[in-house]
């Protein structure tokens, strides 16, 4: 477990949190947290408390990060309309790693090597006192709050799914 916390991506997330004045400890999990369901099961929480970082590619080739509650999927048509683009494109693993520095399954909402052009946060996460986000590795997470996550990422709150 100690090895996970020494992973370069996890260290980058911890460093970002510290520089932002956020006193949170990253937790290494023995079970995978690649999906919201896996993270919720490993943590013993509701799936809606998982803040999933979903990356899309915009028509201009920039990244869009949607931080969504694990209780639902991103409605790509709704989001595309709200941000004024024709369509959101799924990002492949290479694009995600190139822009974020993270592998799919461990994408953190913070600590990106190339910050996304736009970040949206699911208002449904505000239904929970504590939410959990990936911390740079499929076996690492950290606790946070909706407000803290919104403030430290500069995310725009909106309804992103149902």
C-alpha positions in Angstrom: 0.0 0.0 0.0 2.9 2.4 0.8 4.1 1.9 -2.8 0.8 3.4 -4.1 1.3 6.5 -2.1 4.8 6.9 -3.5 3.5 6.7 -7.1 4.5 9.9 -9.0 0.9 10.7 -10.0 -0.3 10.3 -6.4 2.6 12.5 -5.1 1.6 15.1 -7.7 -2.0 15.1 -6.4 -0.9 15.3 -2.7 1.5 18.2 -3.7 -1.4 20.1 -5.5 -3.6 19.7 -2.4 -0.9 20.9 -0.1 -0.1 24.0 -2.3 -3.8 24.8 -2.4 -3.9 24.8 1.4 -6.1 21.7 1.5 -5.2 19.4 4.4 -6.3 16.0 3.0 -4.6 12.7 3.2 -4.7 10.4 0.2 -5.9 6.9 1.1 -4.5 3.8 -0.6 -7.1 1.1 -1.1 -6.4 -2.6 -1.4 -9.4 -2.9 -3.8 -9.5 -1.0 -7.1 -11.4 2.2 -7.4 -11.4 2.3 -11.2 -15.2 2.7 -11.3 -17.6 4.6 -9.0 -19.1 1.3 -7.9 -15.7 -0.2 -7.0 -14.7 2.9 -5.1 -18.0 3.0 -3.2 -17.7 -0.6 -2.3 -14.1 -0.2 -1.2 -14.9 2.8 1.0 -18.3 1.6 2.3 -20.1 4.7 1.0 -23.0 5.5 -1.4 -22.0 5.4 -5.1 -23.3 9.0 -5.4 -20.5 10.2 -3.0 -17.9 9.2 -5.6 -16.7 12.2 -7.6 -15.8 10.6 -10.9 -13.5 12.6 -13.3 -14.7 12.0 -16.8 -12.6 13.5 -19.6 -14.0 14.5 -23.0 -12.4 15.9 -26.1 -14.0 19.1 -27.4 -14.2 19.9 -31.1 -11.2 22.3 -30.7 -9.1 19.3 -29.4 -9.0 20.7 -25.8 -10.0 18.7 -22.8 -13.3 19.0 -20.9 -13.3 17.6 -17.4 -16.7 16.7 -15.9 -16.6 15.9 -12.2 -19.8 13.9 -11.8 -21.5 12.0 -9.1 -21.1 8.2 -9.4 -24.9 7.8 -9.2 -25.4 8.7 -12.8 -23.8 9.1 -16.3 -23.0 12.3 -17.9 -25.7 13.4 -20.4 -23.4 14.3 -23.3 -26.1 16.0 -25.3 -27.2 18.2 -22.3 -23.6 19.2 -21.5 -22.7 19.9 -25.2 -25.8 22.1 -25.5 -25.0 23.9 -22.2 -21.4 24.7 -23.3 -22.3 25.6 -26.9 -20.7 22.8 -28.8 -22.3 20.4 -31.3 -20.9 17.2 -29.6 -18.7 15.9 -26.9 -16.1 13.4 -28.0 -15.0 10.5 -25.8 -11.3 10.8 -25.0 -9.2 7.7 -25.5 -6.6 6.5 -22.9 -3.7 8.2 -24.7 -5.5 11.6 -24.8 -6.4 11.3 -21.2 -2.9 10.5 -20.1 -1.4 13.2 -22.3 -3.6 16.0 -20.9 -4.0 14.9 -17.3 -0.9 12.8 -16.6 -3.2 10.1 -15.2 -4.3 6.7 -16.4 -8.0 6.1 -16.9 -9.3 4.7 -13.6 -7.2 7.0 -11.5 -7.9 10.4 -13.0 -7.9 13.0 -10.3 -9.8 16.3 -10.6 -6.6 18.1 -9.4 -3.0 17.9 -10.3 -3.2 17.7 -14.0 0.0 18.3 -16.0 -2.0 20.3 -18.6 -5.1 21.7 -16.9 -8.4 21.2 -18.9 -9.8 24.2 -20.8 -13.1 23.8 -19.0 -14.2 22.0 -15.8 -17.8 21.3 -14.9 -18.9 19.8 -11.6 -22.1 17.9 -11.0 -24.5 19.7 -8.7 -25.6 16.3 -7.4 -22.3 16.0 -5.5 -23.6 18.8 -3.2 -26.2 16.3 -1.8 -23.4 14.8 0.2 -21.4 16.1 3.2 -18.3 14.2 2.1 -17.3 13.1 -1.4 -14.4 11.0 -2.6 -12.2 11.6 -5.6 -9.5 9.6 -7.3 -6.0 10.6 -6.4 -3.9 9.7 -9.4 -3.9 5.9 -9.2 -6.7 3.3 -9.5 -6.1 2.4 -5.8 -5.9 5.9 -4.3 -8.6 8.3 -3.3 -9.1 11.4 -1.0 -12.1 12.8 0.8 -13.3 16.3 0.0 -16.4 18.3 -0.1 -18.4 19.7 -3.0 -17.5 23.3 -2.1 -13.8 22.5 -1.7 -13.7 20.6 -5.0 -15.5 23.4 -6.8 -13.2 26.1 -5.4 -9.9 24.3 -5.9 -10.7 23.3 -9.5 -12.5 26.4 -10.6 -15.3 24.1 -11.8 -18.6 25.5 -13.1 -21.5 23.9 -11.2 -24.3 22.4 -13.4 -26.7 19.5 -13.7 -24.7 17.1 -15.9 -27.0 14.0 -15.9 -29.9 12.4 -14.2 
